[in-house]
Amino acid sequence: MEAATTGCDCDWSLDLRWTGPSGSGTLRIDDGGRPLRTSAATGRPVYGYALEQGRWAR
């Protein structure tokens, strides 16, 4: 999954509906109960999630 924007500062979460042989449900994807955040990068610092460090990095 990738999120990008060119002109806003956005808070968002994803509700993933799933169905399988054992049932169905909805899984919320967020940042530990807080919305994810995506910002326009033009002229601003860019951050990404550094898996090897387990945190957001510039």
CHARMM-style PDB file with segment names, atoms N, HN, CA, C and O in Angstrom:
ATOM      1  N   MET     1       0.848  -1.156   0.000  1.00  0.00      PROA
ATOM      2  CA  MET     1       0.000   0.000   0.000  1.00  0.00      PROA
ATOM      3  C   MET     1       0.902   1.230   0.000  1.00  0.00      PROA
ATOM      4  O   MET     1       1.921   1.266   0.689  1.00  0.00      PROA
ATOM      5  N   GLU     2       0.518   2.226  -0.773  1.00  0.00      PROA
ATOM      6  HN  GLU     2      -0.311   2.196  -1.332  1.00  0.00      PROA
ATOM      7  CA  GLU     2       1.260   3.474  -0.828  1.00  0.00      PROA
ATOM      8  C   GLU     2       0.276   4.624  -0.881  1.00  0.00      PROA
ATOM      9  O   GLU     2      -0.734   4.548  -1.581  1.00  0.00      PROA
ATOM     10  N   ALA     3       0.558   5.678  -0.155  1.00  0.00      PROA
ATOM     11  HN  ALA     3       1.378   5.739   0.413  1.00  0.00      PROA
ATOM     12  CA  ALA     3      -0.295   6.870  -0.160  1.00  0.00      PROA
ATOM     13  C   ALA     3       0.547   8.069  -0.565  1.00  0.00      PROA
ATOM     14  O   ALA     3       1.690   8.211  -0.131  1.00  0.00      PROA
ATOM     15  N   ALA     4      -0.021   8.924  -1.392  1.00  0.00      PROA
ATOM     16  HN  ALA     4      -0.949   8.808  -1.744  1.00  0.00      PROA
ATOM     17  CA  ALA     4       0.691  10.124  -1.832  1.00  0.00      PROA
ATOM     18  C   ALA     4      -0.320  11.245  -2.039  1.00  0.00      PROA
ATOM     19  O   ALA     4      -1.494  10.997  -2.315  1.00  0.00      PROA
ATOM     20  N   THR     5       0.150  12.477  -1.902  1.00  0.00      PROA
ATOM     21  HN  THR     5       1.103  12.679  -1.678  1.00  0.00      PROA
ATOM     22  CA  THR     5      -0.679  13.649  -2.163  1.00  0.00      PROA
ATOM     23  C   THR     5       0.195  14.742  -2.754  1.00  0.00      PROA
ATOM     24  O   THR     5       1.404  14.766  -2.526  1.00  0.00      PROA
ATOM     25  N   THR     6      -0.407  15.635  -3.503  1.00  0.00      PROA
ATOM     26  HN  THR     6      -1.389  15.615  -3.688  1.00  0.00      PROA
ATOM     27  CA  THR     6       0.347  16.747  -4.082  1.00  0.00      PROA
ATOM     28  C   THR     6      -0.054  18.088  -3.499  1.00  0.00      PROA
ATOM     29  O   THR     6       0.611  19.090  -3.763  1.00  0.00      PROA
ATOM     30  N   GLY     7      -1.136  18.140  -2.704  1.00  0.00      PROA
ATOM     31  HN  GLY     7      -1.676  17.326  -2.490  1.00  0.00      PROA
ATOM     32  CA  GLY     7      -1.551  19.444  -2.230  1.00  0.00      PROA
ATOM     33  C   GLY     7      -2.315  19.473  -0.934  1.00  0.00      PROA
ATOM     34  O   GLY     7      -3.044  20.434  -0.687  1.00  0.00      PROA
ATOM     35  N   CYS     8      -2.184  18.461  -0.086  1.00  0.00      PROA
ATOM     36  HN  CYS     8      -1.592  17.680  -0.287  1.00  0.00      PROA
ATOM     37  CA  CYS     8      -2.898  18.522   1.192  1.00  0.00      PROA
ATOM     38  C   CYS     8      -2.114  17.795   2.275  1.00  0.00      PROA
ATOM     39  O   CYS     8      -1.157  17.071   2.002  1.00  0.00      PROA
ATOM     40  N   ASP     9      -2.540  18.006   3.486  1.00  0.00      PROA
ATOM     41  HN  ASP     9      -3.318  18.594   3.708  1.00  0.00      PROA
ATOM     42  CA  ASP     9      -2.019  17.318   4.659  1.00  0.00      PROA
ATOM     43  C   ASP     9      -3.178  16.460   5.155  1.00  0.00      PROA
ATOM     44  O   ASP     9      -4.140  16.985   5.717  1.00  0.00      PROA
ATOM     45  N   CYS    10      -3.098  15.154   4.954  1.00  0.00      PROA
ATOM     46  HN  CYS    10      -2.317  14.727   4.498  1.00  0.00      PROA
ATOM     47  CA  CYS    10      -4.259  14.279   5.135  1.00  0.00      PROA
ATOM     48  C   CYS    10      -4.050  13.281   6.274  1.00  0.00      PROA
ATOM     49  O   CYS    10      -2.984  12.675   6.387  1.00  0.00      PROA
ATOM     50  N   ASP    11      -5.067  13.116   7.114  1.00  0.00      PROA
ATOM     51  HN  ASP    11      -5.932  13.608   7.023  1.00  0.00      PROA
ATOM     52  CA  ASP    11      -5.129  12.036   8.100  1.00  0.00      PROA
ATOM     53  C   ASP    11      -6.087  10.997   7.535  1.00  0.00      PROA
ATOM     54  O   ASP    11      -7.140  11.355   7.007  1.00  0.00      PROA
ATOM     55  N   TRP    12      -5.736   9.688   7.639  1.00  0.00      PROA
ATOM     56  HN  TRP    12      -4.881   9.397   8.068  1.00  0.00      PROA
ATOM     57  CA  TRP    12      -6.595   8.665   7.071  1.00  0.00      PROA
ATOM     58  C   TRP    12      -6.338   7.317   7.729  1.00  0.00      PROA
ATOM     59  O   TRP    12      -5.297   7.097   8.349  1.00  0.00      PROA
ATOM     60  N   SER    13      -7.292   6.433   7.583  1.00  0.00      PROA
ATOM     61  HN  SER    13      -8.138   6.611   7.080  1.00  0.00      PROA
ATOM     62  CA  SER    13      -7.136   5.035   7.982  1.00  0.00      PROA
ATOM     63  C   SER    13      -7.814   4.201   6.908  1.00  0.00      PROA
ATOM     64  O   SER    13      -8.589   4.719   6.105  1.00  0.00      PROA
ATOM     65  N   LEU    14      -7.522   2.920   6.900  1.00  0.00      PROA
ATOM     66  HN  LEU    14      -6.892   2.499   7.552  1.00  0.00      PROA
ATOM     67  CA  LEU    14      -8.072   2.009   5.898  1.00  0.00      PROA
ATOM     68  C   LEU    14      -8.877   0.934   6.606  1.00  0.00      PROA
ATOM     69  O   LEU    14      -8.367   0.269   7.507  1.00  0.00      PROA
ATOM     70  N   ASP    15     -10.135   0.755   6.205  1.00  0.00      PROA
ATOM     71  HN  ASP    15     -10.550   1.296   5.473  1.00  0.00      PROA
ATOM     72  CA  ASP    15     -10.964  -0.345   6.694  1.00  0.00      PROA
ATOM     73  C   ASP    15     -11.001  -1.403   5.605  1.00  0.00      PROA
ATOM     74  O   ASP    15     -11.594  -1.196   4.547  1.00  0.00      PROA
ATOM     75  N   LEU    16     -10.368  -2.536   5.868  1.00  0.00      PROA
ATOM     76  HN  LEU    16      -9.886  -2.705   6.729  1.00  0.00      PROA
ATOM     77  CA  LEU    16     -10.258  -3.625   4.911  1.00  0.00      PROA
ATOM     78  C   LEU    16     -11.304  -4.683   5.235  1.00  0.00      PROA
ATOM     79  O   LEU    16     -11.240  -5.325   6.283  1.00  0.00      PROA
ATOM     80  N   ARG    17     -12.265  -4.863   4.339  1.00  0.00      PROA
ATOM     81  HN  ARG    17     -12.317  -4.341   3.487  1.00  0.00      PROA
ATOM     82  CA  ARG    17     -13.272  -5.918   4.522  1.00  0.00      PROA
ATOM     83  C   ARG    17     -12.762  -7.194   3.885  1.00  0.00      PROA
ATOM     84  O   ARG    17     -12.284  -7.180   2.751  1.00  0.00      PROA
ATOM     85  N   TRP    18     -12.864  -8.303   4.615  1.00  0.00      PROA
ATOM     86  HN  TRP    18     -13.252  -8.314   5.537  1.00  0.00      PROA
ATOM     87  CA  TRP    18     -12.369  -9.576   4.111  1.00  0.00      PROA
ATOM     88  C   TRP    18     -13.419 -10.668   4.298  1.00  0.00      PROA
ATOM     89  O   TRP    18     -14.266 -10.593   5.188  1.00  0.00      PROA
ATOM     90  N   THR    19     -13.343 -11.674   3.446  1.00  0.00      PROA
ATOM     91  HN  THR    19     -12.654 -11.735   2.723  1.00  0.00      PROA
ATOM     92  CA  THR    19     -14.206 -12.846   3.517  1.00  0.00      PROA
ATOM     93  C   THR    19     -13.360 -14.064   3.189  1.00  0.00      PROA
ATOM     94  O   THR    19     -12.558 -14.032   2.256  1.00  0.00      PROA
ATOM     95  N   GLY    20     -13.533 -15.136   3.946  1.00  0.00      PROA
ATOM     96  HN  GLY    20     -14.185 -15.162   4.704  1.00  0.00      PROA
ATOM     97  CA  GLY    20     -12.808 -16.376   3.710  1.00  0.00      PROA
ATOM     98  C   GLY    20     -13.634 -17.559   4.152  1.00  0.00      PROA
ATOM     99  O   GLY    20     -14.752 -17.389   4.637  1.00  0.00      PROA
ATOM    100  N   PRO    21     -13.097 -18.766   3.993  1.00  0.00      PROA
ATOM    101  CA  PRO    21     -13.826 -19.971   4.359  1.00  0.00      PROA
ATOM    102  C   PRO    21     -14.259 -20.012   5.824  1.00  0.00      PROA
ATOM    103  O   PRO    21     -15.272 -20.630   6.151  1.00  0.00      PROA
ATOM    104  N   SER    22     -13.504 -19.363   6.704  1.00  0.00      PROA
ATOM    105  HN  SER    22     -12.681 -18.861   6.438  1.00  0.00      PROA
ATOM    106  CA  SER    22     -13.824 -19.428   8.137  1.00  0.00      PROA
ATOM    107  C   SER    22     -14.633 -18.226   8.634  1.00  0.00      PROA
ATOM    108  O   SER    22     -14.924 -18.132   9.826  1.00  0.00      PROA
ATOM    109  N   GLY    23     -14.995 -17.314   7.738  1.00  0.00      PROA
ATOM    110  HN  GLY    23     -14.758 -17.391   6.770  1.00  0.00      PROA
ATOM    111  CA  GLY    23     -15.797 -16.180   8.172  1.00  0.00      PROA
ATOM    112  C   GLY    23     -15.462 -14.914   7.413  1.00  0.00      PROA
ATOM    113  O   GLY    23     -14.881 -14.957   6.329  1.00  0.00      PROA
ATOM    114  N   SER    24     -15.835 -13.786   7.999  1.00  0.00      PROA
ATOM    115  HN  SER    24     -16.306 -13.751   8.880  1.00  0.00      PROA
ATOM    116  CA  SER    24     -15.561 -12.491   7.379  1.00  0.00      PROA
ATOM    117  C   SER    24     -15.405 -11.450   8.484  1.00  0.00      PROA
ATOM    118  O   SER    24     -15.712 -11.700   9.650  1.00  0.00      PROA
ATOM    119  N   GLY    25     -14.927 -10.292   8.090  1.00  0.00      PROA
ATOM    120  HN  GLY    25     -14.678 -10.088   7.143  1.00  0.00      PROA
ATOM    121  CA  GLY    25     -14.763  -9.232   9.079  1.00  0.00      PROA
ATOM    122  C   GLY    25     -14.195  -7.987   8.450  1.00  0.00      PROA
ATOM    123  O   GLY    25     -14.062  -7.896   7.230  1.00  0.00      PROA
ATOM    124  N   THR    26     -13.862  -7.031   9.288  1.00  0.00      PROA
ATOM    125  HN  THR    26     -13.970  -7.105  10.279  1.00  0.00      PROA
ATOM    126  CA  THR    26     -13.244  -5.781   8.861  1.00  0.00      PROA
ATOM    127  C   THR    26     -12.010  -5.551   9.719  1.00  0.00      PROA
ATOM    128  O   THR    26     -12.061  -5.650  10.945  1.00  0.00      PROA
ATOM    129  N   LEU    27     -10.914  -5.246   9.065  1.00  0.00      PROA
ATOM    130  HN  LEU    27     -10.872  -5.166   8.070  1.00  0.00      PROA
ATOM    131  CA  LEU    27      -9.649  -4.970   9.738  1.00  0.00      PROA
ATOM    132  C   LEU    27      -9.312  -3.505   9.514  1.00  0.00      PROA
ATOM    133  O   LEU    27      -9.221  -3.064   8.369  1.00  0.00      PROA
ATOM    134  N   ARG    28      -9.125  -2.740  10.591  1.00  0.00      PROA
ATOM    135  HN  ARG    28      -9.200  -3.099  11.521  1.00  0.00      PROA
ATOM    136  CA  ARG    28      -8.731  -1.330  10.466  1.00  0.00      PROA
ATOM    137  C   ARG    28      -7.211  -1.249  10.465  1.00  0.00      PROA
ATOM    138  O   ARG    28      -6.547  -1.793  11.348  1.00  0.00      PROA
ATOM    139  N   ILE    29      -6.672  -0.565   9.465  1.00  0.00      PROA
ATOM    140  HN  ILE    29      -7.211  -0.123   8.748  1.00  0.00      PROA
ATOM    141  CA  ILE    29      -5.233  -0.336   9.363  1.00  0.00      PROA
ATOM    142  C   ILE    29      -4.990   1.127   9.705  1.00  0.00      PROA
ATOM    143  O   ILE    29      -5.458   2.027   9.007  1.00  0.00      PROA
ATOM    144  N   ASP    30      -4.243   1.354  10.801  1.00  0.00      PROA
ATOM    145  HN  ASP    30      -3.863   0.623  11.367  1.00  0.00      PROA
ATOM    146  CA  ASP    30      -3.950   2.709  11.262  1.00  0.00      PROA
ATOM    147  C   ASP    30      -2.619   2.702  11.994  1.00  0.00      PROA
ATOM    148  O   ASP    30      -1.860   1.739  11.886  1.00  0.00      PROA
ATOM    149  N   ASP    31      -2.331   3.739  12.722  1.00  0.00      PROA
ATOM    150  HN  ASP    31      -2.948   4.521  12.810  1.00  0.00      PROA
ATOM    151  CA  ASP    31      -1.066   3.867  13.449  1.00  0.00      PROA
ATOM    152  C   ASP    31      -1.318   3.687  14.940  1.00  0.00      PROA
ATOM    153  O   ASP    31      -1.254   4.647  15.708  1.00  0.00      PROA
ATOM    154  N   GLY    32      -1.604   2.453  15.347  1.00  0.00      PROA
ATOM    155  HN  GLY    32      -1.656   1.673  14.724  1.00  0.00      PROA
ATOM    156  CA  GLY    32      -1.829   2.168  16.762  1.00  0.00      PROA
ATOM    157  C   GLY    32      -3.032   2.891  17.340  1.00  0.00      PROA
ATOM    158  O   GLY    32      -2.973   3.381  18.467  1.00  0.00      PROA
ATOM    159  N   GLY    33      -4.123   2.967  16.587  1.00  0.00      PROA
ATOM    160  HN  GLY    33      -4.171   2.569  15.671  1.00  0.00      PROA
ATOM    161  CA  GLY    33      -5.327   3.643  17.046  1.00  0.00      PROA
ATOM    162  C   GLY    33      -5.427   5.093  16.592  1.00  0.00      PROA
ATOM    163  O   GLY    33      -6.469   5.723  16.768  1.00  0.00      PROA
ATOM    164  N   ARG    34      -4.368   5.624  16.017  1.00  0.00      PROA
ATOM    165  HN  ARG    34      -3.521   5.112  15.874  1.00  0.00      PROA
ATOM    166  CA  ARG    34      -4.374   6.979  15.467  1.00  0.00      PROA
ATOM    167  C   ARG    34      -4.379   6.888  13.943  1.00  0.00      PROA
ATOM    168  O   ARG    34      -3.892   5.901  13.391  1.00  0.00      PROA
ATOM    169  N   PRO    35      -4.916   7.892  13.251  1.00  0.00      PROA
ATOM    170  CA  PRO    35      -4.908   7.840  11.787  1.00  0.00      PROA
ATOM    171  C   PRO    35      -3.487   7.922  11.236  1.00  0.00      PROA
ATOM    172  O   PRO    35      -2.594   8.481  11.873  1.00  0.00      PROA
ATOM    173  N   LEU    36      -3.293   7.363  10.054  1.00  0.00      PROA
ATOM    174  HN  LEU    36      -4.018   6.909   9.537  1.00  0.00      PROA
ATOM    175  CA  LEU    36      -2.046   7.537   9.324  1.00  0.00      PROA
ATOM    176  C   LEU    36      -2.038   8.970   8.789  1.00  0.00      PROA
ATOM    177  O   LEU    36      -3.083   9.618   8.728  1.00  0.00      PROA
ATOM    178  N   ARG    37      -0.865   9.461   8.405  1.00  0.00      PROA
ATOM    179  HN  ARG    37      -0.016   8.935   8.455  1.00  0.00      PROA
ATOM    180  CA  ARG    37      -0.777  10.848   7.947  1.00  0.00      PROA
ATOM    181  C   ARG    37       0.038  10.895   6.662  1.00  0.00      PROA
ATOM    182  O   ARG    37       1.106  10.291   6.569  1.00  0.00      PROA
ATOM    183  N   THR    38      -0.477  11.617   5.677  1.00  0.00      PROA
ATOM    184  HN  THR    38      -1.345  12.108   5.753  1.00  0.00      PROA
ATOM    185  CA  THR    38       0.217  11.819   4.405  1.00  0.00      PROA
ATOM    186  C   THR    38       0.231  13.312   4.116  1.00  0.00      PROA
ATOM    187  O   THR    38      -0.805  13.972   4.207  1.00  0.00      PROA
ATOM    188  N   SER    39       1.397  13.849   3.767  1.00  0.00      PROA
ATOM    189  HN  SER    39       2.238  13.313   3.693  1.00  0.00      PROA
ATOM    190  CA  SER    39       1.530  15.280   3.492  1.00  0.00      PROA
ATOM    191  C   SER    39       2.138  15.492   2.116  1.00  0.00      PROA
ATOM    192  O   SER    39       2.910  14.665   1.629  1.00  0.00      PROA
ATOM    193  N   ALA    40       1.778  16.616   1.494  1.00  0.00      PROA
ATOM    194  HN  ALA    40       1.151  17.287   1.890  1.00  0.00      PROA
ATOM    195  CA  ALA    40       2.399  16.994   0.230  1.00  0.00      PROA
ATOM    196  C   ALA    40       3.878  17.246   0.484  1.00  0.00      PROA
ATOM    197  O   ALA    40       4.230  17.863   1.490  1.00  0.00      PROA
ATOM    198  N   ALA    41       4.748  16.784  -0.406  1.00  0.00      PROA
ATOM    199  HN  ALA    41       4.461  16.284  -1.223  1.00  0.00      PROA
ATOM    200  CA  ALA    41       6.184  16.837  -0.169  1.00  0.00      PROA
ATOM    201  C   ALA    41       6.874  18.035  -0.811  1.00  0.00      PROA
ATOM    202  O   ALA    41       8.045  18.279  -0.520  1.00  0.00      PROA
ATOM    203  N   THR    42       6.205  18.782  -1.662  1.00  0.00      PROA
ATOM    204  HN  THR    42       5.254  18.584  -1.898  1.00  0.00      PROA
ATOM    205  CA  THR    42       6.847  19.886  -2.360  1.00  0.00      PROA
ATOM    206  C   THR    42       7.423  20.894  -1.377  1.00  0.00      PROA
ATOM    207  O   THR    42       6.686  21.550  -0.640  1.00  0.00      PROA
ATOM    208  N   GLY    43       8.756  21.013  -1.372  1.00  0.00      PROA
ATOM    209  HN  GLY    43       9.355  20.481  -1.970  1.00  0.00      PROA
ATOM    210  CA  GLY    43       9.429  21.968  -0.505  1.00  0.00      PROA
ATOM    211  C   GLY    43       9.465  21.592   0.963  1.00  0.00      PROA
ATOM    212  O   GLY    43       9.831  22.416   1.801  1.00  0.00      PROA
ATOM    213  N   ARG    44       9.087  20.351   1.295  1.00  0.00      PROA
ATOM    214  HN  ARG    44       8.790  19.682   0.614  1.00  0.00      PROA
ATOM    215  CA  ARG    44       9.058  19.928   2.692  1.00  0.00      PROA
ATOM    216  C   ARG    44       9.928  18.692   2.882  1.00  0.00      PROA
ATOM    217  O   ARG    44      10.222  17.999   1.908  1.00  0.00      PROA
ATOM    218  N   PRO    45      10.348  18.396   4.112  1.00  0.00      PROA
ATOM    219  CA  PRO    45      11.119  17.180   4.343  1.00  0.00      PROA
ATOM    220  C   PRO    45      10.268  15.947   4.037  1.00  0.00      PROA
ATOM    221  O   PRO    45       9.048  15.971   4.198  1.00  0.00      PROA
ATOM    222  N   VAL    46      10.912  14.885   3.600  1.00  0.00      PROA
ATOM    223  HN  VAL    46      11.903  14.865   3.469  1.00  0.00      PROA
ATOM    224  CA  VAL    46      10.233  13.640   3.273  1.00  0.00      PROA
ATOM    225  C   VAL    46      10.598  12.593   4.306  1.00  0.00      PROA
ATOM    226  O   VAL    46      11.775  12.412   4.618  1.00  0.00      PROA
ATOM    227  N   TYR    47       9.603  11.904   4.839  1.00  0.00      PROA
ATOM    228  HN  TYR    47       8.647  12.052   4.586  1.00  0.00      PROA
ATOM    229  CA  TYR    47       9.814  10.859   5.826  1.00  0.00      PROA
ATOM    230  C   TYR    47       9.300   9.534   5.275  1.00  0.00      PROA
ATOM    231  O   TYR    47       8.366   9.510   4.474  1.00  0.00      PROA
ATOM    232  N   GLY    48       9.904   8.444   5.701  1.00  0.00      PROA
ATOM    233  HN  GLY    48      10.663   8.464   6.353  1.00  0.00      PROA
ATOM    234  CA  GLY    48       9.457   7.108   5.348  1.00  0.00      PROA
ATOM    235  C   GLY    48       9.638   6.201   6.548  1.00  0.00      PROA
ATOM    236  O   GLY    48      10.384   6.527   7.472  1.00  0.00      PROA
ATOM    237  N   TYR    49       8.962   5.071   6.539  1.00  0.00      PROA
ATOM    238  HN  TYR    49       8.357   4.806   5.788  1.00  0.00      PROA
ATOM    239  CA  TYR    49       9.084   4.149   7.666  1.00  0.00      PROA
ATOM    240  C   TYR    49      10.291   3.255   7.451  1.00  0.00      PROA
ATOM    241  O   TYR    49      10.335   2.493   6.485  1.00  0.00      PROA
ATOM    242  N   ALA    50      11.267   3.341   8.336  1.00  0.00      PROA
ATOM    243  HN  ALA    50      11.232   3.961   9.120  1.00  0.00      PROA
ATOM    244  CA  ALA    50      12.500   2.553   8.249  1.00  0.00      PROA
ATOM    245  C   ALA    50      12.279   1.216   8.963  1.00  0.00      PROA
ATOM    246  O   ALA    50      12.356   1.139  10.189  1.00  0.00      PROA
ATOM    247  N   LEU    51      12.006   0.170   8.187  1.00  0.00      PROA
ATOM    248  HN  LEU    51      11.944   0.232   7.191  1.00  0.00      PROA
ATOM    249  CA  LEU    51      11.711  -1.140   8.785  1.00  0.00      PROA
ATOM    250  C   LEU    51      12.847  -1.638   9.669  1.00  0.00      PROA
ATOM    251  O   LEU    51      12.610  -2.190  10.744  1.00  0.00      PROA
ATOM    252  N   GLU    52      14.081  -1.441   9.212  1.00  0.00      PROA
ATOM    253  HN  GLU    52      14.274  -0.993   8.339  1.00  0.00      PROA
ATOM    254  CA  GLU    52      15.228  -1.946   9.974  1.00  0.00      PROA
ATOM    255  C   GLU    52      15.384  -1.243  11.317  1.00  0.00      PROA
ATOM    256  O   GLU    52      15.948  -1.814  12.251  1.00  0.00      PROA
ATOM    257  N   GLN    53      14.889  -0.003  11.426  1.00  0.00      PROA
ATOM    258  HN  GLN    53      14.431   0.461  10.668  1.00  0.00      PROA
ATOM    259  CA  GLN    53      14.968   0.748  12.679  1.00  0.00      PROA
ATOM    260  C   GLN    53      13.659   0.706  13.465  1.00  0.00      PROA
ATOM    261  O   GLN    53      13.621   1.057  14.644  1.00  0.00      PROA
ATOM    262  N   GLY    54      12.581   0.270  12.796  1.00  0.00      PROA
ATOM    263  HN  GLY    54      12.612  -0.015  11.839  1.00  0.00      PROA
ATOM    264  CA  GLY    54      11.277   0.191  13.461  1.00  0.00      PROA
ATOM    265  C   GLY    54      10.688   1.548  13.787  1.00  0.00      PROA
ATOM    266  O   GLY    54       9.961   1.690  14.769  1.00  0.00      PROA
ATOM    267  N   ARG    55      11.001   2.566  12.956  1.00  0.00      PROA
ATOM    268  HN  ARG    55      11.592   2.450  12.157  1.00  0.00      PROA
ATOM    269  CA  ARG    55      10.467   3.898  13.232  1.00  0.00      PROA
ATOM    270  C   ARG    55      10.471   4.729  11.939  1.00  0.00      PROA
ATOM    271  O   ARG    55      11.045   4.336  10.924  1.00  0.00      PROA
ATOM    272  N   TRP    56       9.807   5.892  12.018  1.00  0.00      PROA
ATOM    273  HN  TRP    56       9.340   6.211  12.843  1.00  0.00      PROA
ATOM    274  CA  TRP    56       9.802   6.829  10.910  1.00  0.00      PROA
ATOM    275  C   TRP    56      11.140   7.544  10.879  1.00  0.00      PROA
ATOM    276  O   TRP    56      11.682   7.893  11.927  1.00  0.00      PROA
ATOM    277  N   ALA    57      11.674   7.763   9.694  1.00  0.00      PROA
ATOM    278  HN  ALA    57      11.234   7.479   8.842  1.00  0.00      PROA
ATOM    279  CA  ALA    57      12.971   8.430   9.535  1.00  0.00      PROA
ATOM    280  C   ALA    57      12.902   9.436   8.396  1.00  0.00      PROA
ATOM    281  O   ALA    57      12.117   9.283   7.460  1.00  0.00      PROA
ATOM    282  N   ARG    58      13.720  10.446   8.486  1.00  0.00      PROA
ATOM    283  HN  ARG    58      14.358  10.571   9.246  1.00  0.00      PROA
ATOM    284  CA  ARG    58      13.770  11.492   7.462  1.00  0.00      PROA
ATOM    285  C   ARG    58      14.634  11.049   6.323  1.00  0.00      PROA
ATOM    286  OT1 ARG    58      14.807  11.789   5.355  1.00  0.00      PROA
TER     287      ARG     58
END
